């Protein structure tokens, strides 16, 4: 078939001008960008990007959570550190970086722009009327038809019966919590009466609750991150924690947290009681496993009033709105070190870190001053060793612990002298010993026996450095004091989001119609329904409505 002479295939070669879209202009591009940003697809993409953007925060130390780790990273990677720390990478401050904040803010704006119009639309739909009954219900799902024959009835009687049938159907649908409206029309001179019913608006309500709650979670997390406080403190039995910034071992706080807002109180660890599984418990293979930890505490208020409390695992003590958690425990051997003249240069209970379930523990002791070596020069002293609550011998000749309680406690120590590396201005962990600039005096590496002590023992340090005494082995406990004013709101909004999501999943959105059409033989009753989304029970619902309607008629 030949084409017209003015046909244009889009190349501009024909007789007609090429159709081109009008320029959007600045306002048009802004409108396009806003529509893209507030679409659900972009919101899901931003949510995924936020999860991916949080990954670098777990790969490198963060200034807010581990400032000493950042300093150590700078020392270990002097060439890579300036690149990662520079703008805009900000790898050591991921959660406060420009790019992470931009994703967070865009996600918040996207959700707000998506939710607000939907709330307005839902409100209008909620107050609106059910839709008009379609002319051809045969196209709808679950269509059913019932013919009521009565050739002797008059036209008026048929119309009255049709109206009564529709009223009965409306009554049934109202009991089923449908919004109903009876409609009367005339098609080609034939009067039709029908009832239009709709339900399932709570599905959209649940959907909106989910999205509004998600906004609440974002706001609560942002406020909590800015106002949070987290302090950790290790207490040996008999020591006291003061709720002030200077007394904590480590502190993590938000950018907007006011340290002056810390409530003044003190907590003293009187004792840490640990109960273990015994043969009387009926499980021989579980002997030595921990049954419970109980920290017996004394709360001291500012007016001097004292009160006794206990803290257990997953049972924190709540003081002035701050929960205090028991997070770790172990042994802290109490050591006293004297120099060659007999002067005490160190006397402290040092926490040792457990290495297994039987509390074989590794620890470090640092003595930065007061020790003279054989030449009379001042030197720093470091000791590293293991504490065995119940010592047992291995076939290799090494020691281990075969029970976590103090049945046969033994402490072994290796001695180092030299530079501890604490004078360089770089913070060090008290649980690690840098021996790169030190000389080892005892231990397998130098073929000298390590120092071995039991509680009450005093032994000489090598090279006439003095003596060391093992006084006792008290327990220690590590506590975490938290303060997050938005923590409860995060939980509330998370539960609301879960409830809204379940609500939206299990509430079907349906429309149902019952139409009565008089004809020359009687009245034709038509039933049909339409679902928004997948509704496998829709056909059965139409069938049940038809059966109930038939019984009522």
Buried (B, 14 or more C-beta within 10 A) or exposed (E): EEEEEEEBEEEEEBEEEEEEEEEEEEEEEEEEEEEEBBBEEBBEBBBEBBEEBEEBBEEBBBBBEBBEBBBBBBEEEEEEBEEBBEEEBBBBBBBBBEBBBEBBEBBBBBBBBBBEEBBEEBEEEEEEEBBEBBEEBEEBBBBBBBEBEEEEBEEEBBBBBBBBBBBBBBBBBEEBEBBBBBBEEEEEEEBBBBBBBBBBBBBBBBBBBBBBBBBBBBBBBBBBBBBBBBBBBBBBBEBBBBBEEEEBEBBBBBEEBEEEEBEEBBBBBEEBEBEBBEEEEEEEEBEBEBEEBBBBBBBBBEEEEEEEBEBBBEEBBEBEEBBBBBEBBBBBBBBBBBBBEEEEBBEEBBBBBBBEEBBBBBBBBBBBEBBBBEEEEEBBBBBBBBBBBBBBEEEEEEBBBBBBBBEBBBBBBBBBBBBBBBEEEEEBEBEEBBBEEBBBBBBEEEEBEBBBBEBEBEEEBBBEBBBBBBBBBBBBBBBBBBBBBBBEBBEBBBEBBEBBBEBBEEBBBBBBBBBBBBEEEBBBBBBBBBBEEEBEEBBEBBEEBBEBBEEEE
